[in-house]
């Protein structure tokens, strides 16, 4: 295989910014380089991004302005040389209201300006919608239009949810009928050795960004208390940016706020903990890097209750436990079965598996 094959990956931001899509793209680029010899050059779509010109030996450029003209300056521009762009798409990552007209117009011009140009789009989201009092309601038609243009412009599409794959197939009017739906992978590691729950510390972890963790403490306190009681939890740790409010002890257990940690430090803590707690709608668990991290480290995923369908191969009671309204109690044997099933689900789309799927589209078409 040609070890010098290159692609340009468009992302909203990269480290040092905290950005889930950027983290995902960087981990994927690292794996593609290792497995397929494919080199990624990054193009950052945020003019205000403040980072270096290389990240982990990957070249990085950023747009000076969010305009089609500035985007075209940075894309491969030799008219007859083969060129492949991988777009990590999430509308709000490239425009405040989720409508990156500049991005779509720039890519349309790029495709028309030369031969042998391919676009592969990873739809981390397709478009937003919401009640009438939200901006998403008013911008949704334009968001849908842009997503449709992108889908039709792309040679191949991938996404993180089966529902998104169905939407993309519909808006592309059948151009894309077989779209891989790849739930996100853990961006804090995938340890090979996973100790059984019985050998771990009786520790509960709340991990992630401000929003998901705030919901845990503000909306799921009863579920937290019951989890601690039934599993005899002795320690609770909170990992992530400061929440800006004081967290009250849970059944007499003070929450140890560790702040932001490195991926290696987080992986070490998850590997020795018993429970990973979340407050996330079940229909979107496939795109949660928090849930992915819990599954990859074989924790018992426990969540606050939401009404929702079983989707993306995940089932409540099998791959995670909603304790708040369950009549069943949770114990180590039943918790181990759930943790193992969650990890088995994760192994089917872990980073190395996804790397092969992406390489097939990027290198072979």
Long-range contacts (C-beta under 8 A, 24 or more apart in sequence): 1-36, 1-37, 1-363, 2-37, 3-37, 4-37, 4-39, 5-36, 5-37, 5-38, 5-39, 5-363, 6-38, 6-39, 6-40, 6-41, 7-38, 7-39, 7-40, 7-41, 7-84, 7-85, 7-86, 7-362, 8-40, 8-41, 8-42, 8-43, 8-74, 8-75, 8-76, 8-83, 8-84, 8-85, 8-86, 9-40, 9-41, 9-42, 9-43, 9-85, 9-86, 9-87, 9-88, 10-42, 10-43, 10-45, 10-85, 10-86, 10-87, 10-88, 10-103, 11-42, 11-43, 11-44, 11-45, 11-88, 11-93, 12-44, 12-45, 12-46, 12-88, 12-90, 12-93, 12-94, 13-44, 13-45, 13-46, 13-49, 13-51, 13-93, 14-42, 14-44, 14-49, 14-51, 14-55, 14-60, 15-51, 15-55, 16-50, 16-51, 17-46, 17-49, 17-50, 17-51, 18-209, 18-241, 19-93, 20-187, 20-209, 20-289, 21-88, 21-90, 21-93, 21-124, 23-187, 23-289, 24-88, 24-124, 24-184, 24-185, 24-187, 24-289, 25-88, 26-55, 26-56, 26-58, 27-185, 27-187, 27-351, 28-351, 28-354, 28-355, 28-358, 29-58, 30-56, 31-351, 31-352, 31-354, 31-355, 32-355, 32-358, 32-359, 32-362, 34-355, 35-352, 35-355, 35-356, 35-359, 36-355, 36-359, 36-363, 38-359, 38-362, 38-363, 40-86, 43-71, 43-74, 43-75, 45-71, 45-93, 45-94, 45-100, 45-103, 46-93, 46-94, 66-94, 66-95, 66-100, 66-102, 66-103, 67-102, 67-106, 68-102, 68-105, 68-106, 68-109, 69-106, 70-106, 71-102, 71-103, 71-106, 71-107, 71-110, 72-106, 72-109, 72-110, 72-113, 75-106, 75-110, 76-117, 77-113, 77-114, 78-114, 79-113, 79-114, 79-115, 80-114, 80-115, 80-116, 81-114, 81-116, 82-116, 82-117, 82-118, 83-114, 83-116, 83-117, 83-118, 84-117, 84-118, 84-119, 84-120, 84-362, 85-110, 85-117, 85-118, 85-119, 85-120, 86-120, 86-121, 86-122, 86-358, 86-362, 87-119, 87-120, 87-121, 87-122, 87-150, 87-154, 88-122, 88-124, 89-121, 89-122, 89-123, 89-124, 89-125, 89-147, 89-150, 90-124, 90-125, 91-125, 91-127, 91-128, 91-143, 91-146, 91-147, 92-125, 92-128, 97-135, 97-139, 98-127, 98-128, 98-136, 98-139, 98-143, 99-139, 99-142, 99-143, 99-146, 100-146, 101-142, 101-146, 104-146, 104-149, 104-150, 104-153, 107-150, 107-153, 108-149, 108-153, 111-153, 118-155, 118-156, 118-365, 119-153, 119-154, 119-155, 120-154, 120-155, 120-156, 120-157, 120-158, 120-358, 120-361, 120-362, 121-150, 121-151, 121-154, 121-156, 121-157, 121-158, 122-157, 122-158, 122-159, 122-358, 123-147, 123-150, 123-151, 123-157, 123-158, 123-159, 123-160, 123-164, 123-168, 124-159, 124-160, 124-287, 125-164, 126-159, 126-164, 126-167, 126-168, 126-171, 144-171, 147-171, 148-172, 151-175, 151-176, 155-361, 155-365, 156-361, 156-365, 158-182, 158-357, 158-358, 158-361, 160-184, 160-286, 160-287, 161-284, 161-286, 161-287, 161-311, 161-312, 162-286, 162-311, 162-312, 163-283, 163-311, 180-357, 181-286, 181-312, 182-349, 182-354, 182-357, 183-285, 183-286, 183-287, 183-292, 183-312, 183-313, 183-346, 183-349, 184-286, 184-287, 184-288, 184-289, 184-292, 185-289, 185-292, 185-296, 185-346, 185-349, 185-350, 185-351, 185-354, 186-289, 186-292, 186-293, 186-295, 186-296, 186-297, 186-346, 186-350, 186-351, 187-263, 187-289, 187-292, 187-293, 188-263, 188-266, 188-267, 188-270, 188-293, 189-263, 189-264, 189-266, 189-267, 189-293, 189-296, 189-297, 190-296, 190-350, 190-351, 191-267, 191-271, 191-296, 191-297, 194-271, 194-297, 194-298, 194-343, 195-271, 195-272, 195-298, 196-336, 197-274, 197-298, 197-300, 197-332, 197-335, 197-336, 197-339, 198-332, 198-336, 200-272, 200-273, 200-274, 201-234, 201-235, 201-272, 201-273, 201-274, 202-231, 202-232, 202-233, 202-234, 202-235, 202-274, 203-233, 203-234, 203-235, 203-236, 203-237, 203-269, 203-272, 203-273, 203-274, 203-275, 204-228, 204-231, 204-233, 204-235, 204-236, 204-237, 204-273, 204-274, 204-275, 204-276, 204-277, 205-236, 205-237, 205-239, 205-269, 205-270, 205-273, 205-275, 205-276, 205-277, 205-294, 205-299, 206-236, 206-237, 206-238, 206-239, 206-240, 206-255, 206-277, 206-278, 207-238, 207-239, 207-240, 207-266, 207-270, 207-276, 207-290, 207-293, 207-294, 208-239, 208-240, 208-278, 208-289, 208-290, 209-240, 209-241, 210-240, 210-241, 210-242, 210-243, 210-244, 212-278, 212-279, 212-280, 212-288, 212-290, 213-238, 213-240, 213-243, 214-243, 214-245, 215-279, 215-304, 216-277, 216-278, 216-279, 216-304, 217-243, 217-247, 217-248, 217-255, 219-279, 219-304, 220-277, 220-279, 220-303, 220-304, 220-324, 221-250, 222-324, 223-277, 223-302, 223-303, 223-304, 223-305, 223-322, 223-323, 223-324, 224-250, 224-277, 225-250, 225-251, 226-323, 226-324, 227-275, 227-277, 227-302, 227-323, 227-330, 228-253, 230-323, 230-329, 230-330, 230-331, 231-274, 231-275, 231-300, 231-330, 231-331, 231-332, 231-335, 233-274, 233-275, 237-269, 237-273, 239-266, 239-269, 266-293, 267-297, 270-294, 270-297, 270-299, 271-297, 273-297, 273-299, 274-299, 274-300, 274-335, 275-299, 275-300, 275-301, 275-302, 275-335, 276-300, 276-301, 276-302, 277-302, 277-303, 278-302, 278-303, 278-304, 278-320, 279-303, 279-304, 280-306, 281-306, 281-308, 282-306, 282-308, 282-309, 282-310, 282-311, 282-314, 282-316, 282-320, 283-308, 283-309, 283-311, 285-312, 285-314, 285-320, 286-311, 286-312, 286-314, 291-320, 292-346, 294-342, 295-319, 295-342, 295-343, 295-345, 295-346, 296-343, 296-346, 296-350, 298-339, 298-340, 298-342, 298-343, 299-339, 300-330, 300-335, 300-336, 300-338, 300-339, 301-338, 301-339, 301-342, 302-330, 313-345, 313-348, 314-345, 319-345
